[in-house]
Amino acid sequence: MSSLRGGDAIRRAAGRLRETLTVPGLGPAMAAYFDPAEGFAGMSFGTLGENTPGAVTADDLLAVSLLDIAWRPEAVRHLLGSKAGPVSAMLSAIPADIDLWAATDAELATVDPLWDALLEMPGVGTATASKLLARKRPRLCPPSDKVVIRAAGLPGQTWEVLRCLLQDQEARDSLEKLRPPDAAGASMLRLLDVVLWITHSPAREAQRARLVGRSRAA
């Protein structure tokens, strides 16, 4: 991840994503995803255990694993042991109270050192790094796995596209309208991530979310 850039291609990609927010049946599917009785990750990604702002803990790794992430033993030893100190220092430099769409380029650049350090760890790729950062900084760092990257449509500029989309107040209002009662504490980025997963993922669980949503809407 590097300092974000703008441009017509990013605005067009954000416009395409904007249309995703109006997919029929999305509201009931979102409600199903965040309903604890339905067996999805739901709010547990953000609420499981302790979420210490300035440190990565075993609770964080377990929470990230709920989003289809498998940790390599070496990476776990780095994060919880040999590199815990430097990771905490880099994490503490990232603001916790700023939203992606309102952040300056300088504020976003504070993510870069930890992003680079995570990607150097065994088995840690873009999806793993972004989901860990999303757990630690849910307002600033969006998850960006292959589903989100494909939906955004501009590989290498996914965060820029999501930032551009959420700078649109109407897009944020549309997301809020999709927020079910069980997701009262979810960040805007978490809501958007679930929307993109439900609408774009071919995974069996995403198909189940769509099916449950259709049955609820019937």
HELIX and SHEET records of a PDB file:
HELIX    1   1 ASP A    8  THR A   20  1                                  13    
HELIX    2   2 LEU A   26  PHE A   34  1                                   9    
HELIX    3   3 PRO A   36  GLU A   38  5                                   3    
HELIX    4   4 SER A   44  THR A   47  1                                   4    
HELIX    5   5 ALA A   58  SER A   65  1                                   8    
HELIX    6   6 PRO A   73  ARG A   77  1                                   5    
HELIX    7   7 HIS A   78  SER A   82  3                                   5    
HELIX    8   8 ALA A   84  SER A   92  1                                   9    
HELIX    9   9 LEU A  100  ALA A  102  5                                   3    
HELIX   10  10 ASP A  105  ALA A  109  1                                   5    
HELIX   11  11 ASP A  112  LEU A  119  1                                   8    
HELIX   12  12 THR A  126  LYS A  136  1                                  11    
HELIX   13  13 LYS A  146  ALA A  152  1                                   7    
HELIX   14  14 THR A  158  LEU A  166  1                                   9    
HELIX   15  15 GLN A  169  LEU A  178  1                                  10    
HELIX   16  16 PRO A  181  ALA A  183  5                                   3    
HELIX   17  17 MET A  188  HIS A  200  1                                  13    
HELIX   18  18 ARG A  204  ALA A  217  1                                  14    
END                                                                             
